[in-house]
Amino acid sequence: MPALRRYIAKRTDAVDVDDLVQDVLLRMHVRGQAEAIDNIEGYLFQVAASVLTDRARRDRTRERSAHCELTESFHPVEDRTPERVLRGREDVDRLVEALEAMPELTRDAFVLHRFEEMSYDAVGEHLGISTSAVGRHLMKAVRFLAARDLP
């Protein structure tokens, strides 16, 4: 078998060698013993060549070379476990409670800047306060949330 493995390994990818050797042996088994084979080694390599040809034909038909492997880099695994989902929901609930407990002007400045993505100037104009006051309210909001161990 080492000679058969080397023969196949020279003609295909290393990951396919075991499968192709198995295909060769399966064809030899299925053939049965209808008649004696004079040159068993020659016949074995002839079957191996046939298996390689069939594999190449199937690969072209199925466009195997166009497929990408199923790896983390191509298909990242999402870690959305039930525990993580529950923890996320609890964090959102805690954030909502903290926002409700925050002084109104501070909360409004924080929500407009963080969630509505408004600039300091736009928030100040919307709330009728100066840009520096917006900065102070945002710092107050961040400290308020940090004290409650929130992001």
Number of C-alpha atoms within 10 A of each C-alpha: 9 7 10 16 15 11 16 22 17 10 11 14 9 11 9 11 19 13 10 20 20 11 17 22 16 11 15 15 10 9 10 9 9 6 7 8 10 8 8 10 12 11 13 17 16 13 17 23 16 13 18 19 12 12 15 14 12 12 13 12 9 11 10 11 8 9 8 9 9 9 9 9 8 9 10 9 9 7 8 9 9 9 9 11 12 12 12 12 12 12 15 13 12 16 17 12 11 16 19 11 11 17 13 11 15 21 19 20 26 25 17 18 19 12 9 11 12 16 14 19 16 16 24 20 13 13 14 11 14 15 16 12 16 26 18 14 19 22 14 17 23 16 13 18 17 11 9 12 11 14 8
